[in-house]
Structures are given as structure tokens and as C-alpha cells.
């Protein structure tokens, strides 16, 4: 039994909120729920949401997490926080009083970040978060319970949609151009630039065929929102299928800012729980446990990146070099990619012992360390792996390829080849949703390649 009561937590929470205001953090109203291990396992499987639509993958995730927890392979988080207004967080019932205080202060750090970071503000409506997830869950359950649709059809369709959920625009703050605006931009590109000497030379004929082809192609410009494009351009989809594509895309949009700011967000919460608890003048027993718990949170993980550790070290360095005001400016404007590019210095990289590695046989071998000669290369490799950079960029270039409604996709190759096993499965999912053949242009081993999912199956071949 924990050595605290709810009244104890309420008193400490009031003191922590005083420090939150004193340090200048700007937060939503905060709500806490206390839960046991079983409930926390469920929240982990369902991304922390108290209401979520059913799908077999969430049940599988629950069983995997629970099995790993039961065998001691994986622990449980101290807390989970939802980007909502009011902000909702879950606290583990079995945590000690000190751990609850650290967690509460940590939650206020996340709360401030959710409310003020530009990418969260532009991509999500925190006031509607919980209601929106519940409404989507109700719609999916209605389709499952509909005798004309049923659970099997819904799950089969969601399988395909989930595989493509993050193949969408990443910069949600940039307004997407409409169809006519895209065509106007194409015309502007083809319009000749003003030339004061144009009268001295014969005008070159405008390539009308090329212009007409671009103007009438669907999409006129490469399209990244694959699920939404399929929803809007596949006439064979039923209304419930279109709605499922909308639901999956909306939930991906909610999670993208969290993916894009994982290091910043966890580092920010760790920085402020450290600062707040030191300012509380804790009793000695609590202070000693706090130091141990904090170090457990922000310690490096050998062989992998601990976002709490990296973020905490960088935020601390920013304050030392630029002052408190700079912290709030960066918290508002950056995402992990720009945060690391701007503030991860060679000195910090050496302090963090960052390196690159590659598999060699059955082993992993260090290839570069962040010394004077190689820190830039190590940093570039890190930037390629953070946030949405871990997902390949694939765009629709033609929805009527070869004049037979085949879908032609192009992979924006960045030096990393697609995994053929994953590509085969994903292209089959695209074909399931589109209902016609699908082609994907990419590069394999340095050469142009074309993958396809057709009635004859999957194929991948190098192009001349």
C-alpha cells in the first residue's frame, strides 16, 4: 500500500502549481486519474485514450505489453499524459509519494509544451481531443454492429488504412492548396518570365501538350495525403469506407506532433520536474529518493537513444548559454529536427557519447564517433532518424497511369532503400484501398526501380 493519500497529492499538487506559475509555465487546467497496472497496460495499448475504436491490433499490443510486464522484461511508465484541454494524466497507484511528485511536476511540463508548441497548436484542437476520439470510436462500433458491414470487413479495411496512416503531409502548419490553386501554380510556372530583350529574338513555341497534360493530370501536383486522396478519388468506396479513411487520417494527424517533438517534449518535462522539485525544498528522505528517480529517468541507455536524456541535456545547455527567455522561445517554435540541428553542439555530442553503427554479421559495429572529424556525419545520421524522418516520403504522381486508373507513386529516396518485405505488404494494402493496380518508383542499390502490386502479384524490377 502506498504511503500517501489523495489529500496528500492534492496538497503537493497545489504547491507544484505555485512553482509552475512562478517559473512562467503556461498550462491548461490539469486533471489526474489514479490507476492500477491493468488499467495502465490498457491505456498503453490504446495510446492513452479513455475511448478508442476497437481493432485487433490494440488487443495484440495489450497482450504483448502485459506478457513483457509479467515476465519483468518491460516496466510501466510512471505516467501517461494526453494532449487535451483540460489536460488528462494517469498516475500509477503503486508509485511512492516521491515518484508521484516527480510525475506530477513532469506532467505540468508536458502540459505547457502541448499548449504552447507551435506544431501542437496548429495540428490539434485540445478542447475537442477526448470528444473527437469518442465520436470516432462510436462511428467505428456502429459499422461493426451493422449487419450489412460487420467486424470482419471493418477490420480488413482498417488493416490497410493503418498501414498507410503516416503517409501524409508532415508540416501541418502549411495550408494545402486546392485543385484550382495547384493548376494556377502550374500555369505560373509555364508563363515566361519578363524579358526586356524578347523583341530581339523569335518567340519559342509553348509546349502545349506538356502544359495540358499537367493541368489535367490527377493530381496536378504530387500528393502526400494518400488516404485522403483515395477517399476522394476512388468512386467504388462506400460511405463507411470513406469515413474509416477519414478517421485513421485524423488520428494520425493528432499523433504527428508527438512524433515530431519526442526529444524536445520529454526533455522539457524532465527539465522542469527537476527544477520544480528542487524548488520545493523537499524533506531529506524525499529529496534523496528524488535524486535517484530523476537520474533513472534521464540516464543514458547504452546502445539506444533516451529522449529524456538528450532533451534534458540540451535544454539545460540552452539555458546556460542563452538564458531562461530563450527556453520559452525554442519551446514554442521548434520540432526535434530543428532543435537538434540548432542546439546539439559538437561538445554536447561528445558529452552524450553519440555514434553511428552498422550490422556486420551477427554483430553491431561502431562506424563513427562524434569526434572532431566525424561529429557532423553522426549528427546528420541522427537527424535522419528523428520524428517523421523515420518514415519514407511517398507521393502520388498519377491516378490514371497508362490510362487505366492505375496509381503511380514515387518514393522521395534519401539514400535509404525501402525494405522489400514491407514494401510488398504496403503496396498490397494500397491496392486494396484503391481497387486497381499500383506502381511505386524508387531506387534500389543505387538504381531506379519500379515495384508493382497487380492482379499477378508483387513485382520489383530495376529500370534502365
Secondary structure, 3 states (H helix, E strand, C coil): CCCCCHHHHHHHHHHHHHHHHHCCCCCCCEEEEEECHHHHHHHHHCCCCCCCCCCHHHHHHHHHHHHHHHCCCCCCCCEEEECCCCEEEEEECCCCHHHHHHHHHHHHHHHHHHHHCHHHHHHCCHHHHHHHHHHHHHHHHHHHHCCCCHHHHHHHHHHHHHHCCCCCCCCCCCCCCCHHHHHHHHHHHHCCCCCCCHHHCCCCCCCHHHHHHHHHCCCCCCECCHHHHHHHHCCCCCHHHHHHHHHHHHHHHHHHHHHHCHHHHHHHHHHHHHHHHHHCCCCHHHHHHHHHHHHHHHCCECCECCHHHHHHHHHHHHHHHHCHHHHHHHHHHCCHHHHHHHHCCHHHHHHCCCEEEEEECCEEEEEEECCCCCHHHHHHHHHCCCHHHHCCCEEEEEEEECCCCEEEEEECCCCCCCCHHHHHHHHHHHHHHHCCCEEEEEEECCEEEEEEEECCEEEEEECC
